[in-house]
Amino acid sequence: MVPQSERPNLTDFSELGLSPKVLKAVTETGYVTPTPIQMGAIPPALEGKDVLGIAQTGTGKTAGFVLPMITKLARGRARARMPRSLVLCPTRELAAQVAENFDTYSKHVKLTKALLIGGVSFKEQDVLIDKGVDVLIATPGRLLDHFERGKLLLTGIEIMVVDEADRMLDMGFIPDIERIFSLTPFTRQTLFFSATMAPEIERITNTFLSSPARIEVARQATASETIEQAVVMFNPSRRDRAATEKRAVLRAVIEAEGDRCTNAIVFCNRKVDVDIVAKSLKKNGFNAEPIHGDLEQSQRTRTLDAFREGTLKLLIASDVAARGLDVPSVSHVFNYDVPSHSEDYVHRIGRTGRAGRDGKAVMICAPADEKNLAAIEKLIDKPIPRVENPLAASAPAAKSPAEETAADSIPEAKPARTRSRTSSASRGRQKDSDKVEQAEAAPDPAAPSPAPAPAPKPERKERKERKERKDDHKPHRDDAVVGMGDHLPQFIAKSFAERQAS
């Protein structure tokens, strides 16, 4: 393996060994100088070697495997149900983006492709596979669905690409990846790309890659130097108002950027928060839409297209959109939540500052998130500058609870039921307090609402007296009969013979 430092300093795509038709397509897109990962990965890929590429997000990894694949696949022909190459992606959006790259760079080459992702009819995908495709781009789950239905054979795979392998690990796709590897020929060429190298990822590369050319153009899990980072320390005034106040801080942070924020992605940890934050922003006049894994594929596609075209300014997303989405002109990334996995922070902020552009990433950190913030700073090996909360200076003029509720009446996610020793009276007082908070404007938002006094219970003596008075109205019999009494009916006193005679 030739170390990256000893490779020739290539400064033009024409020096990488790509075919003239591929070079023509690259030139028409306006790219002249390859990125470091492209300079390191394309030459060994064209030589037929396995490649292990490690680079931060937004460095051009997609073109690093698309361009050599097109050059190599131009010589040959596809067969029905037996694709010649396979690209595995963790999400539908990333798979669709890879397919767009193939369309862009292969427009002068006669190659066919099929995109196998969820949310699309099986029948339409089966038609493409039956015709025969050179390039199969798929998510692991949908690929295995087609295979198990007998619609697909992987024994003709010449080149296999695993993109965003560390995201595959996070999403639990590693068993599927191992199974897919076992279904492909041993003689395949494998191109393996990842932003980080977790121990599990390294185990897979040692198992399925043969003497790979390792291309590491940046320190693992580092953020681009073109991204300005900041964190807003947020301390809610009251625990029950933390979510409402946090959304107010987010709106203030976005407004503070002014015209510099041309478009932005807002990341949340939970899908339910994605919907809540998007609804809150829209109610307050922001141009925002949500995107997460529970939405229909058609809706996700429309939202992404609107964001790329510039008609949508704010994209509220879960981590499904954190990897691989290439929107070069994203000016800002706002982390509404501190990611629980520190690696996700690098991938989130990597949506801005792409292709050498400047970008800015702002994160909101509550006291409970400080542990995760420390892990992120340890991973990127530098502290993130703290900035002042935009609402801190205007705290005395803050809206009353009733006014804030009217402007941002977004239902909160219901917490999971847990066993608690809290008395029913305490829970009742808490519910009543919440109702008072929503109905009235308290003079001091930080002061807790007074709990209503519980209704006085009647004394035990009074209850006993009432019962006695009630019992007085019941009829009483002093000569109550116990059992059958002393009276013996005559028919019982007669003998059996006397009764027979009578």
C-alpha positions as CSV (number, residue, x, y, z in Angstrom):
1,M,0.0,0.0,0.0
2,V,1.4,3.4,-0.9
3,P,0.9,5.9,1.9
4,Q,-1.2,9.0,1.1
5,S,1.8,11.2,1.7
6,E,3.9,9.4,-1.0
7,R,1.1,9.6,-3.6
8,P,1.7,12.1,-6.5
9,N,0.2,15.5,-5.9
10,L,-2.6,15.3,-8.5
11,T,-4.4,18.5,-9.1
12,D,-6.6,17.7,-12.1
13,F,-9.2,15.0,-12.8
14,S,-7.5,14.3,-16.1
15,E,-4.5,12.9,-14.2
16,L,-6.6,10.2,-12.3
17,G,-7.0,7.8,-15.2
18,L,-10.7,8.3,-15.8
19,S,-12.3,7.6,-19.2
20,P,-12.7,10.5,-21.6
21,K,-16.5,10.2,-21.4
22,V,-16.5,10.4,-17.6
23,L,-14.0,13.3,-17.7
24,K,-16.4,15.2,-20.1
25,A,-19.3,14.8,-17.7
26,V,-17.1,16.0,-14.8
27,T,-16.0,19.0,-16.8
28,E,-19.6,19.9,-17.6
29,T,-20.5,19.9,-13.9
30,G,-17.8,22.6,-13.4
31,Y,-15.5,20.5,-11.2
32,V,-11.8,20.8,-12.0
33,T,-9.8,19.9,-8.9
34,P,-10.5,16.6,-7.1
35,T,-10.8,16.5,-3.3
36,P,-8.2,14.6,-1.2
37,I,-10.4,11.6,-0.8
38,Q,-11.0,11.5,-4.6
39,M,-7.3,11.8,-5.3
40,G,-6.6,9.0,-2.9
41,A,-9.4,6.6,-3.7
42,I,-9.9,6.8,-7.5
43,P,-6.5,5.5,-8.7
44,P,-6.5,2.3,-6.6
45,A,-10.2,1.7,-7.4
46,L,-9.4,1.9,-11.2
47,E,-6.6,-0.6,-10.6
48,G,-9.1,-3.1,-9.2
49,K,-7.9,-2.9,-5.6
50,D,-10.1,-2.9,-2.5
51,V,-10.4,0.6,-1.0
52,L,-11.0,1.7,2.6
53,G,-11.8,5.4,2.6
54,I,-12.0,7.3,5.9
55,A,-12.9,11.0,5.6
56,Q,-15.2,13.5,7.2
57,T,-18.6,14.1,5.7
58,G,-18.8,16.6,2.9
59,T,-15.4,15.7,1.3
60,G,-16.7,14.2,-1.9
61,K,-16.7,10.5,-1.0
62,T,-19.6,9.8,-3.4
63,A,-17.7,10.9,-6.5
64,G,-14.7,9.0,-5.1
65,F,-16.4,5.7,-5.9
66,V,-19.0,6.7,-8.6
67,L,-16.4,7.9,-11.1
68,P,-14.1,4.8,-11.1
69,M,-17.2,2.5,-11.2
70,I,-18.6,4.2,-14.3
71,T,-15.2,4.0,-16.0
72,K,-14.9,0.2,-15.2
73,L,-18.5,-0.7,-15.9
74,A,-18.5,1.0,-19.3
75,R,-16.8,-2.2,-20.6
76,G,-19.5,-4.9,-20.4
77,R,-23.2,-5.6,-20.5
78,A,-25.8,-6.3,-17.8
79,R,-27.8,-9.5,-17.5
80,A,-31.4,-9.9,-16.3
81,R,-31.7,-10.1,-12.5
82,M,-27.9,-10.1,-12.1
83,P,-26.6,-6.6,-11.5
84,R,-22.9,-5.9,-12.1
85,S,-22.3,-3.6,-9.2
86,L,-24.0,-2.8,-5.9
87,V,-24.0,0.3,-3.7
88,L,-25.4,0.0,-0.2
89,C,-26.6,3.1,1.6
90,P,-28.1,3.5,5.1
91,T,-31.0,5.8,4.2
92,R,-33.4,6.4,1.3
93,E,-32.2,10.0,0.9
94,L,-28.5,9.0,0.6
95,A,-29.4,6.2,-1.9
96,A,-31.4,8.7,-4.0
97,Q,-28.5,11.1,-4.0
98,V,-26.0,8.5,-5.1
99,A,-28.4,7.6,-8.0
100,E,-28.4,11.3,-9.0
101,N,-24.6,11.3,-9.1
102,F,-24.7,8.3,-11.4
103,D,-27.1,10.1,-13.7
104,T,-24.9,13.2,-13.7
105,Y,-21.5,11.4,-14.4
106,S,-22.8,8.6,-16.7
107,K,-24.8,10.7,-19.1
108,H,-22.2,10.0,-21.9
109,V,-22.0,6.3,-21.1
110,K,-24.7,3.7,-21.7
111,L,-25.3,2.3,-18.3
112,T,-28.5,1.3,-16.6
113,K,-29.3,1.6,-12.9
114,A,-32.0,0.6,-10.4
115,L,-32.8,2.3,-7.1
116,L,-34.2,-0.1,-4.5
117,I,-35.5,1.8,-1.5
118,G,-38.6,1.6,0.7
119,G,-41.7,3.6,0.1
120,V,-41.7,2.6,-3.7
121,S,-43.7,-0.2,-5.3
122,F,-42.0,-3.6,-5.6
123,K,-43.5,-4.1,-9.0
124,E,-41.8,-1.0,-10.5
125,Q,-38.4,-2.1,-9.1
126,D,-38.9,-5.7,-10.3
127,V,-39.4,-4.4,-13.9
128,L,-36.1,-2.7,-13.8
129,I,-34.3,-5.7,-12.3
130,D,-35.8,-8.0,-14.9
131,K,-34.4,-5.9,-17.7
132,G,-30.9,-6.1,-16.3
133,V,-29.0,-3.3,-14.6
134,D,-25.3,-2.3,-14.4
135,V,-25.7,-0.4,-11.1
136,L,-27.9,-1.4,-8.2
137,I,-28.3,1.2,-5.5
138,A,-30.2,0.0,-2.5
139,T,-30.8,0.2,1.2
140,P,-30.0,-3.2,3.0
141,G,-33.6,-4.0,4.0
142,R,-35.2,-3.5,0.6
143,L,-32.3,-5.4,-1.1
144,L,-32.9,-8.4,1.0
145,D,-36.6,-8.2,0.5
146,H,-36.1,-8.6,-3.3
147,F,-33.6,-11.4,-2.8
148,E,-35.8,-13.4,-0.5
149,R,-38.7,-13.0,-3.1
150,G,-36.4,-14.6,-5.7
151,K,-36.3,-11.5,-7.9
152,L,-32.6,-10.8,-7.6
153,L,-29.3,-12.7,-7.8
154,L,-26.1,-11.2,-6.4
155,T,-23.7,-13.7,-7.9
156,G,-22.8,-11.4,-10.8
157,I,-21.5,-8.5,-8.6
158,E,-18.2,-7.2,-9.8
159,I,-17.9,-4.1,-7.6
160,M,-19.5,-3.6,-4.2
161,V,-19.6,-0.3,-2.4
162,V,-20.6,0.3,1.3
163,D,-21.2,4.0,1.9
164,E,-21.5,5.6,5.3
165,A,-20.6,2.3,7.1
166,D,-20.5,3.9,10.5
167,R,-24.1,5.0,10.0
168,M,-25.0,1.4,9.1
169,L,-23.6,0.4,12.5
170,D,-25.7,3.0,14.3
171,M,-28.9,1.9,12.5
172,G,-28.3,-1.8,13.3
173,F,-27.6,-2.8,9.6
174,I,-24.4,-4.7,10.3
175,P,-25.9,-8.2,10.4
176,D,-27.6,-7.4,7.0
177,I,-24.4,-6.1,5.6
178,E,-22.6,-9.3,6.6
179,R,-25.3,-11.4,5.0
180,I,-25.2,-9.4,1.8
181,F,-21.4,-9.8,1.7
182,S,-21.9,-13.6,1.9
183,L,-24.2,-13.6,-1.1
184,T,-21.7,-11.8,-3.4
185,P,-18.7,-13.5,-5.1
186,F,-15.5,-13.7,-3.3
187,T,-13.7,-12.2,-6.3
188,R,-15.6,-8.9,-6.1
189,Q,-13.9,-5.6,-5.6
190,T,-15.0,-3.8,-2.4
191,L,-15.0,0.0,-1.8
192,F,-15.7,0.7,1.8
193,F,-16.3,4.3,3.0
194,S,-16.9,5.6,6.5
195,A,-16.4,8.8,8.5
196,T,-15.3,7.0,11.7
197,M,-13.7,3.6,12.4
198,A,-15.5,2.0,15.3
199,P,-14.2,-1.4,16.4
200,E,-17.1,-3.2,14.8
201,I,-16.4,-1.4,11.5
202,E,-12.8,-2.4,11.6
203,R,-13.8,-6.0,12.3
204,I,-15.9,-6.1,9.1
205,T,-13.1,-4.5,7.0
206,N,-10.6,-7.1,8.2
207,T,-13.1,-9.9,7.3
208,F,-14.4,-8.8,3.9
209,L,-11.7,-6.6,2.4
210,S,-8.5,-8.0,0.9
211,S,-5.4,-5.9,1.4
212,P,-7.3,-2.6,0.9
213,A,-5.7,0.7,0.0
214,R,-6.4,2.8,3.1
215,I,-7.1,6.4,2.3
216,E,-7.5,8.6,5.4
217,V,-7.5,12.3,4.4
218,A,-8.5,13.7,7.7
219,R,-8.3,12.8,11.4
220,Q,-11.2,10.5,12.3
221,A,-14.3,12.3,13.6
222,T,-13.1,15.9,13.0
223,A,-15.2,18.8,11.9
224,S,-14.3,20.9,8.9
225,E,-12.3,24.0,9.7
226,T,-14.6,26.1,7.5
227,I,-17.4,25.7,10.1
228,E,-17.8,28.2,12.9
229,Q,-19.1,26.4,15.9
230,A,-20.9,27.8,19.0
231,V,-23.0,26.5,21.9
232,V,-25.8,28.4,23.7
233,M,-26.1,27.3,27.4
234,F,-29.8,27.2,28.2
235,N,-31.1,27.0,31.7
236,P,-35.0,26.8,31.9
237,S,-36.8,28.9,34.5
238,R,-39.0,26.0,35.4
239,R,-38.9,22.4,34.7
240,D,-42.5,22.2,33.3
241,R,-41.7,25.1,30.9
242,A,-38.3,23.8,29.6
243,A,-39.6,22.7,26.2
244,T,-41.5,25.9,25.5
245,E,-38.6,28.1,26.5
246,K,-36.2,26.0,24.5
247,R,-38.2,26.5,21.4
248,A,-38.2,30.3,22.1
249,V,-34.4,30.2,22.4
250,L,-34.2,28.4,19.0
251,R,-36.3,31.1,17.4
252,A,-34.1,33.8,18.9
253,V,-30.9,32.1,17.8
254,I,-32.2,31.8,14.2
255,E,-33.4,35.4,14.2
256,A,-30.1,36.6,15.6
257,E,-28.3,35.3,12.5
258,G,-30.4,37.6,10.3
259,D,-29.7,37.6,6.6
260,R,-26.6,35.5,7.1
261,C,-28.9,32.5,7.5
262,T,-30.1,31.8,4.0
263,N,-31.2,28.3,4.8
264,A,-30.5,25.9,7.6
265,I,-31.1,22.4,9.0
266,V,-32.4,22.0,12.5
267,F,-31.6,18.7,14.1
268,C,-33.6,17.0,16.9
269,N,-32.9,13.7,18.7
270,R,-36.4,12.4,18.5
271,K,-38.9,12.2,15.7
272,V,-41.7,13.5,17.8
273,D,-39.7,16.6,18.6
274,V,-39.1,17.1,14.9
275,D,-42.8,17.5,14.3
276,I,-43.3,19.7,17.4
277,V,-40.4,22.1,16.5
278,A,-41.5,22.4,12.9
279,K,-45.1,23.2,14.0
280,S,-43.8,25.8,16.5
281,L,-41.6,27.5,13.9
282,K,-44.4,27.6,11.3
283,K,-46.8,29.1,13.8
284,N,-44.3,31.8,14.5
285,G,-43.9,32.8,10.9
286,F,-40.9,30.7,9.9
287,N,-40.7,28.8,6.6
288,A,-40.1,25.3,8.0
289,E,-41.0,21.7,7.2
290,P,-40.2,18.4,9.0
291,I,-38.4,15.3,7.6
292,H,-37.9,12.0,9.5
293,G,-38.3,8.3,8.9
294,D,-42.0,8.0,9.8
295,L,-43.1,10.2,6.9
296,E,-44.1,8.9,3.5
297,Q,-41.3,8.7,1.0
298,S,-43.2,11.0,-1.4
299,Q,-43.5,13.7,1.3
300,R,-39.8,13.3,2.2
301,T,-38.8,13.7,-1.4
302,R,-41.0,16.8,-1.9
303,T,-39.5,18.4,1.2
304,L,-35.9,17.7,0.2
305,D,-36.5,19.0,-3.3
306,A,-38.0,22.2,-1.9
307,F,-35.0,22.7,0.4
308,R,-32.6,22.1,-2.5
309,E,-34.4,24.5,-4.8
310,G,-34.5,27.2,-2.1
311,T,-38.2,27.5,-1.7
312,L,-37.9,26.0,1.8
313,K,-35.6,27.8,4.3
314,L,-35.6,25.6,7.4
315,L,-35.5,21.8,7.3
316,I,-36.3,20.2,10.7
317,A,-34.7,16.8,10.7
318,S,-33.9,13.8,12.7
319,D,-30.6,12.0,12.2
320,V,-32.0,10.2,9.1
321,A,-30.9,13.4,7.3
322,A,-27.6,13.8,9.0
323,R,-25.6,11.6,6.7
324,G,-24.7,12.0,3.1
325,L,-27.3,14.6,2.0
326,D,-25.5,17.0,-0.3
327,V,-27.0,20.4,-0.4
328,P,-23.9,22.6,-1.0
329,S,-25.4,25.9,-0.1
330,V,-26.6,25.2,3.5
331,S,-25.5,28.2,5.5
332,H,-26.3,27.1,9.0
333,V,-26.9,24.0,11.2
334,F,-28.8,24.4,14.4
335,N,-28.7,21.5,16.9
336,Y,-31.9,21.9,18.9
337,D,-30.8,18.9,20.9
338,V,-27.2,17.8,21.9
339,P,-26.8,14.5,20.1
340,S,-26.4,11.5,22.5
341,H,-23.7,10.0,20.3
342,S,-20.8,12.4,19.9
343,E,-20.1,11.1,16.3
344,D,-23.5,12.3,15.2
345,Y,-22.4,15.9,16.0
346,V,-19.7,15.7,13.4
347,H,-22.1,14.4,10.7
348,R,-24.8,16.9,11.6
349,I,-22.6,20.0,11.3
350,G,-21.1,18.5,8.2
351,R,-24.2,19.5,6.3
352,T,-22.8,23.1,6.3
353,G,-19.4,24.4,5.2
354,R,-19.3,21.9,2.2
355,A,-17.1,22.2,-0.8
356,G,-14.8,24.8,0.8
357,R,-17.7,27.1,1.7
358,D,-18.1,28.8,5.1
359,G,-20.7,27.6,7.5
360,K,-22.0,28.0,11.0
361,A,-23.3,25.4,13.6
362,V,-25.1,26.5,16.7
363,M,-26.1,24.1,19.5
364,I,-28.5,24.5,22.4
365,C,-27.3,22.8,25.6
366,A,-29.4,22.3,28.7
367,P,-27.9,21.3,32.0
368,A,-28.8,17.7,31.5
369,D,-26.9,17.7,28.2
370,E,-23.5,18.9,29.6
371,K,-22.2,15.3,29.8
372,N,-22.9,14.7,26.1
373,L,-21.3,18.2,25.3
374,A,-18.1,17.2,27.1
375,A,-18.0,13.9,25.0
376,I,-18.3,15.9,21.8
377,E,-15.5,18.3,22.8
378,K,-13.3,15.3,23.6
379,L,-14.1,13.7,20.2
380,I,-13.3,16.8,18.2
381,D,-10.3,17.6,20.5
382,K,-11.2,21.2,21.1
383,P,-13.7,23.3,23.1
384,I,-16.8,24.7,21.4
385,P,-17.1,28.4,22.1
386,R,-20.0,29.4,24.4
387,V,-22.2,32.3,23.3
388,E,-24.8,34.3,25.2
389,N,-28.4,33.2,25.2
390,P,-30.2,35.7,23.0
391,L,-33.1,35.8,25.4
392,A,-31.0,36.4,28.5
393,A,-30.8,40.2,28.0
394,S,-34.5,40.5,27.4
395,A,-35.6,38.3,30.3
396,P,-37.4,41.1,32.3
397,A,-39.5,41.8,29.2
398,A,-40.3,38.2,28.6
399,K,-43.9,37.2,27.8
400,S,-46.2,36.0,30.4
401,P,-47.0,32.3,30.5
402,A,-50.5,32.9,29.0
403,E,-49.0,35.0,26.1
404,E,-46.3,32.5,25.5
405,T,-48.8,29.6,25.5
406,A,-50.9,31.4,23.0
407,A,-48.0,32.0,20.6
408,D,-46.6,28.5,21.0
409,S,-49.3,26.1,22.0
410,I,-47.6,23.0,20.8
411,P,-48.6,19.7,22.5
412,E,-45.8,18.0,24.3
413,A,-44.9,14.3,23.9
414,K,-46.5,12.2,26.6
415,P,-43.9,10.6,28.8
416,A,-43.9,6.9,29.3
417,R,-45.9,5.7,32.3
418,T,-43.6,4.8,35.2
419,R,-44.4,3.6,38.7
420,S,-44.3,6.4,41.2
421,R,-45.0,6.8,44.9
422,T,-46.5,10.2,44.3
423,S,-49.9,10.4,45.9
424,S,-53.1,11.0,43.9
425,A,-53.6,14.2,45.7
426,S,-50.2,15.5,44.6
427,R,-50.9,14.5,41.0
428,G,-54.3,16.3,41.2
429,R,-52.6,19.4,42.5
430,Q,-50.1,19.3,39.6
431,K,-52.8,19.0,37.0
432,D,-54.7,21.9,38.6
433,S,-51.5,24.0,38.6
434,D,-51.0,23.3,34.8
435,K,-54.5,24.5,34.1
436,V,-54.0,27.7,36.1
437,E,-50.7,28.3,34.2
438,Q,-52.4,28.0,30.8
439,A,-55.5,30.1,31.8
440,E,-53.9,33.0,33.7
441,A,-50.9,35.2,33.3
442,A,-48.8,34.9,36.4
443,P,-47.0,38.1,37.4
444,D,-43.7,36.2,37.8
445,P,-43.1,33.3,35.3
446,A,-40.4,31.9,37.6
447,A,-42.7,31.6,40.6
448,P,-44.7,28.3,40.9
449,S,-48.5,28.6,40.7
450,P,-50.1,28.2,44.2
451,A,-51.7,24.8,44.5
452,P,-55.4,24.8,45.2
453,A,-56.4,23.8,48.7
454,P,-58.0,20.3,48.8
455,A,-61.7,20.2,49.8
456,P,-62.0,19.6,53.6
457,K,-63.2,16.1,54.3
458,P,-66.0,15.6,56.9
459,E,-64.9,14.5,60.3
460,R,-65.3,10.8,61.2
461,K,-67.7,11.7,64.0
462,E,-70.0,13.7,61.7
463,R,-70.1,10.8,59.2
464,K,-71.1,8.4,62.0
465,E,-73.9,10.7,63.2
466,R,-75.3,11.0,59.7
467,K,-75.3,7.2,59.4
468,E,-77.1,6.8,62.7
469,R,-79.8,9.4,61.7
470,K,-80.3,7.5,58.5
471,D,-80.6,4.2,60.4
472,D,-83.4,5.8,62.6
473,H,-85.8,5.8,59.6
474,K,-85.6,2.1,59.1
475,P,-88.4,0.0,60.6
476,H,-87.5,-1.9,63.8
477,R,-89.3,-5.1,65.2
478,D,-88.7,-6.0,68.8
479,D,-90.4,-9.4,68.3
480,A,-88.2,-10.4,65.4
481,V,-88.3,-14.2,64.9
482,V,-85.1,-16.0,65.1
483,G,-85.0,-19.1,63.0
484,M,-88.5,-20.8,63.0
485,G,-89.4,-19.6,66.4
486,D,-91.3,-21.7,69.1
487,H,-94.3,-22.5,66.9
488,L,-94.4,-26.0,65.4
489,P,-96.8,-26.6,62.5
490,Q,-99.4,-29.3,63.1
491,F,-98.5,-31.3,59.9
492,I,-95.0,-31.8,61.3
493,A,-96.3,-33.2,64.6
494,K,-98.4,-35.9,62.8
495,S,-96.9,-39.3,62.2
496,F,-96.4,-40.6,58.7
497,A,-99.3,-43.1,59.2
498,E,-101.6,-40.3,60.3
499,R,-100.7,-38.2,57.3
500,Q,-101.3,-41.1,55.0
501,A,-104.8,-41.8,56.6
502,S,-105.8,-38.2,56.3
